[in-house]
Amino acid sequence: MDLTQIEQKLKFSGAKYALFYQQNGGSPHLLFNQLRFSSASLIKVPILLSWLELEKEGLLDRAELCDLDSQEQVHGAGFSYKLTARKLPYADVLLMMIATSDNLCTNLVIERIGLERLHRVFTEKLGLVHTTCQRKLMDYDARGRGLDNWVHAEECVRMYDLIGNLDESSRKWVDSLLHSTLDAALLLRNVPRDTIDFYHKTGSMEGVLHDWGYTRSCRIFLLTNDVADEPPMFELFGALGEFMMHTPD
């Protein structure tokens, strides 16, 4: 299935979508019928980049210990609320935020940064003016008041450059976290296990499926909202993910 065929199926799916694919040195392909998306867990990537920005300024330290019991013990994705150890370095908290999409860990990071400061870093330091984090994860009361978390497809493209422009040590650390993502149900579903290194983050909730990431040879994502029927959408994620096995000409 080529990109045109995938887009045609996306159009007939009734979902909102944004598809991006670019091989190294090749032309970028951004195909969309919407640019702003409910973020689900994809918001955790700009949160991670914000932590690094503040750490660079000496305002945060991933070696600092985090008290896992200092926030409401939200469940959902992740299992940090089950751990016997209740104090961990923020480096481990950030790892679980990405690798297992842990919601408690994410809320602990948001609390440490602060929502207002996080917004300033998004807009003033990272140039992410349409990407917003207005509430903690699993905070349904805040969502009911109209506060939510959003990502923007064009800014998801920008995030590749934000990672690529990090100093070598920071970039390798981000790579190691994204490479640890456990979810292989979307772009990786048709890729034979252990054949490529894919550095990515997924996000899913009712009606929302996202997978954003990169290999050493390409950048690729598919963002979807208003998904009414998941199995056909899973097939399209799988078909797009097969492009990661292509080698640049």
DRENMAR-45747 format. One record per residue (C-alpha): residue number from 1; residue in one letter; chain; x, y, z. Coordinates in steps of 0.25 Angstrom, whole numbers, always signed. Example, Ala and Ser with C-alpha at 12.3 -4.5 7.8 and 13.67 -1.06 7.14 Angstrom:
! residues 2
PT  semi  titi  paro     px     py     pz
PT     1     A     A    +49    -18    +31
PT     2     S     A    +55     -4    +29
END
This chain:
! residues 249
PT  semi  titi  paro     px     py     pz
PT     1     M     A     +0     +0     +0
PT     2     D     A     +6    +14     -4
PT     3     L     A     +4    +27     +3
PT     4     T     A     -7    +31     -7
PT     5     Q     A    -15    +18     -4
PT     6     I     A    -13    +20    +11
PT     7     E     A    -18    +34    +10
PT     8     Q     A    -30    +30     +2
PT     9     K     A    -34    +20    +13
PT    10     L     A    -32    +30    +24
PT    11     K     A    -41    +40    +16
PT    12     F     A    -52    +29    +16
PT    13     S     A    -50    +25    +30
PT    14     G     A    -57    +38    +35
PT    15     A     A    -46    +40    +45
PT    16     K     A    -38    +53    +46
PT    17     Y     A    -23    +50    +43
PT    18     A     A     -9    +55    +40
PT    19     L     A     +1    +46    +33
PT    20     F     A    +16    +50    +32
PT    21     Y     A    +27    +42    +26
PT    22     Q     A    +41    +47    +21
PT    23     Q     A    +53    +38    +18
PT    24     N     A    +66    +45    +20
PT    25     G     A    +69    +54     +9
PT    26     G     A    +56    +52     +3
PT    27     S     A    +44    +61     +2
PT    28     P     A    +34    +62    +14
PT    29     H     A    +20    +57    +12
PT    30     L     A    +10    +63    +21
PT    31     L     A     -4    +58    +18
PT    32     F     A    -16    +63    +27
PT    33     N     A    -30    +67    +28
PT    34     Q     A    -27    +73    +42
PT    35     L     A    -15    +79    +49
PT    36     R     A    -19    +80    +64
PT    37     F     A    -21    +67    +72
PT    38     S     A    -25    +63    +86
PT    39     S     A    -11    +59    +90
PT    40     A     A    -14    +46    +99
PT    41     S     A     +0    +42   +103
PT    42     L     A     +7    +49    +92
PT    43     I     A     +8    +61   +101
PT    44     K     A    +19    +54   +109
PT    45     V     A    +29    +57    +98
PT    46     P     A    +29    +72    +99
PT    47     I     A    +28    +70   +114
PT    48     L     A    +41    +62   +113
PT    49     L     A    +48    +73   +104
PT    50     S     A    +43    +84   +114
PT    51     W     A    +50    +76   +125
PT    52     L     A    +63    +76   +117
PT    53     E     A    +62    +91   +114
PT    54     L     A    +60    +95   +129
PT    55     E     A    +71    +85   +133
PT    56     K     A    +80    +92   +123
PT    57     E     A    +77   +105   +131
PT    58     G     A    +81    +98   +144
PT    59     L     A    +66    +99   +149
PT    60     L     A    +64    +84   +149
PT    61     D     A    +72    +72   +152
PT    62     R     A    +68    +58   +148
PT    63     A     A    +77    +52   +159
PT    64     E     A    +67    +59   +169
PT    65     L     A    +59    +49   +177
PT    66     C     A    +44    +49   +174
PT    67     D     A    +34    +44   +184
PT    68     L     A    +23    +36   +177
PT    69     D     A    +13    +38   +188
PT    70     S     A    +13    +53   +187
PT    71     Q     A     +2    +53   +176
PT    72     E     A    -11    +46   +175
PT    73     Q     A     -9    +31   +171
PT    74     V     A    -15    +31   +157
PT    75     H     A    -15    +18   +150
PT    76     G     A    -18    +16   +135
PT    77     A     A     -5    +14   +127
PT    78     G     A     +8    +10   +135
PT    79     F     A    +10     +3   +149
PT    80     S     A    +18    +13   +157
PT    81     Y     A     +6    +13   +167
PT    82     K     A     +9     -2   +170
PT    83     L     A    +24     +0   +173
PT    84     T     A    +30     -4   +186
PT    85     A     A    +40     +7   +185
PT    86     R     A    +33    +20   +187
PT    87     K     A    +45    +30   +184
PT    88     L     A    +52    +29   +171
PT    89     P     A    +61    +39   +163
PT    90     Y     A    +54    +47   +153
PT    91     A     A    +62    +41   +143
PT    92     D     A    +54    +28   +146
PT    93     V     A    +41    +35   +147
PT    94     L     A    +44    +41   +133
PT    95     L     A    +47    +28   +127
PT    96     M     A    +34    +22   +132
PT    97     M     A    +27    +34   +127
PT    98     I     A    +32    +30   +113
PT    99     A     A    +34    +15   +113
PT   100     T     A    +21    +11   +120
PT   101     S     A    +13    +24   +118
PT   102     D     A    +12    +24   +133
PT   103     N     A     +1    +35   +137
PT   104     L     A     +6    +36   +151
PT   105     C     A    +20    +39   +147
PT   106     T     A    +15    +49   +137
PT   107     N     A     +7    +56   +147
PT   108     L     A    +19    +56   +157
PT   109     V     A    +28    +63   +145
PT   110     I     A    +17    +73   +142
PT   111     E     A    +16    +76   +157
PT   112     R     A    +31    +78   +158
PT   113     I     A    +31    +87   +146
PT   114     G     A    +18    +94   +148
PT   115     L     A     +7    +96   +138
PT   116     E     A    +10   +111   +136
PT   117     R     A    +25   +109   +134
PT   118     L     A    +22    +97   +125
PT   119     H     A    +14   +106   +116
PT   120     R     A    +25   +117   +116
PT   121     V     A    +35   +107   +112
PT   122     F     A    +26   +101   +101
PT   123     T     A    +24   +115    +95
PT   124     E     A    +36   +123    +98
PT   125     K     A    +47   +112    +98
PT   126     L     A    +42   +101    +89
PT   127     G     A    +34   +109    +79
PT   128     L     A    +22   +100    +81
PT   129     V     A    +11   +111    +81
PT   130     H     A     -1   +101    +78
PT   131     T     A     +4    +90    +87
PT   132     T     A     -3    +91   +100
PT   133     C     A     -3    +84   +114
PT   134     Q     A    -14    +90   +122
PT   135     R     A    -17    +79   +132
PT   136     K     A    -10    +67   +138
PT   137     L     A    -13    +53   +133
PT   138     M     A    -26    +46   +137
PT   139     D     A    -32    +59   +142
PT   140     Y     A    -46    +58   +138
PT   141     D     A    -51    +70   +146
PT   142     A     A    -41    +79   +139
PT   143     R     A    -45    +73   +125
PT   144     G     A    -60    +76   +129
PT   145     R     A    -56    +90   +131
PT   146     G     A    -51    +91   +117
PT   147     L     A    -36    +89   +120
PT   148     D     A    -29    +79   +112
PT   149     N     A    -16    +75   +105
PT   150     W     A    -13    +77    +90
PT   151     V     A     -3    +75    +80
PT   152     H     A     -1    +81    +66
PT   153     A     A     +3    +73    +54
PT   154     E     A    +13    +83    +49
PT   155     E     A    +19    +85    +63
PT   156     C     A    +20    +70    +63
PT   157     V     A    +30    +71    +51
PT   158     R     A    +37    +82    +59
PT   159     M     A    +40    +73    +70
PT   160     Y     A    +49    +65    +61
PT   161     D     A    +58    +77    +60
PT   162     L     A    +57    +80    +75
PT   163     I     A    +63    +66    +78
PT   164     G     A    +73    +66    +66
PT   165     N     A    +78    +80    +71
PT   166     L     A    +81    +75    +86
PT   167     D     A    +95    +73    +90
PT   168     E     A   +100    +59    +88
PT   169     S     A    +98    +54   +103
PT   170     S     A    +84    +59   +103
PT   171     R     A    +80    +54    +90
PT   172     K     A    +85    +40    +93
PT   173     W     A    +77    +40   +106
PT   174     V     A    +65    +44    +99
PT   175     D     A    +67    +33    +89
PT   176     S     A    +69    +23   +100
PT   177     L     A    +56    +27   +106
PT   178     L     A    +48    +27    +93
PT   179     H     A    +54    +14    +89
PT   180     S     A    +49     +8   +102
PT   181     T     A    +34    +10    +98
PT   182     L     A    +27     -3   +100
PT   183     D     A    +15     -1    +91
PT   184     A     A    +17     -8    +78
PT   185     A     A     +2     -8    +74
PT   186     L     A     +2     +3    +64
PT   187     L     A    +13     +7    +54
PT   188     L     A    +22     -5    +58
PT   189     R     A    +11    -16    +57
PT   190     N     A    +15    -21    +43
PT   191     V     A    +30    -19    +46
PT   192     P     A    +38    -32    +49
PT   193     R     A    +42    -31    +63
PT   194     D     A    +57    -26    +66
PT   195     T     A    +59    -22    +51
PT   196     I     A    +59     -7    +53
PT   197     D     A    +62     +3    +64
PT   198     F     A    +49    +11    +65
PT   199     Y     A    +50    +23    +75
PT   200     H     A    +35    +27    +77
PT   201     K     A    +24    +30    +86
PT   202     T     A     +9    +26    +85
PT   203     G     A     -4    +31    +91
PT   204     S     A    -17    +25    +91
PT   205     M     A    -31    +28    +98
PT   206     E     A    -45    +26    +93
PT   207     G     A    -45    +31    +78
PT   208     V     A    -31    +35    +79
PT   209     L     A    -19    +27    +73
PT   210     H     A     -5    +33    +71
PT   211     D     A     +9    +28    +68
PT   212     W     A    +20    +38    +66
PT   213     G     A    +35    +35    +64
PT   214     Y     A    +47    +33    +56
PT   215     T     A    +58    +23    +51
PT   216     R     A    +72    +26    +47
PT   217     S     A    +67    +27    +33
PT   218     C     A    +53    +33    +34
PT   219     R     A    +43    +42    +42
PT   220     I     A    +29    +37    +42
PT   221     F     A    +16    +39    +50
PT   222     L     A     +1    +37    +49
PT   223     L     A     -9    +45    +58
PT   224     T     A    -23    +41    +58
PT   225     N     A    -36    +47    +65
PT   226     D     A    -50    +43    +64
PT   227     V     A    -47    +28    +61
PT   228     A     A    -60    +21    +61
PT   229     D     A    -55     +7    +57
PT   230     E     A    -41     +3    +62
PT   231     P     A    -37    -10    +55
PT   232     P     A    -37     -3    +41
PT   233     M     A    -29     +8    +46
PT   234     F     A    -19     -2    +52
PT   235     E     A    -17     -7    +38
PT   236     L     A    -14     +7    +33
PT   237     F     A     -4     +9    +44
PT   238     G     A     +3     -4    +41
PT   239     A     A     +3     -1    +26
PT   240     L     A    +10    +12    +29
PT   241     G     A    +19     +6    +38
PT   242     E     A    +25     -3    +27
PT   243     F     A    +31     +9    +21
PT   244     M     A    +41     +9    +32
PT   245     M     A    +47     -3    +26
PT   246     H     A    +50     +4    +13
PT   247     T     A    +64     +9    +11
PT   248     P     A    +67    +23     +5
PT   249     D     A    +70    +23    -10
END
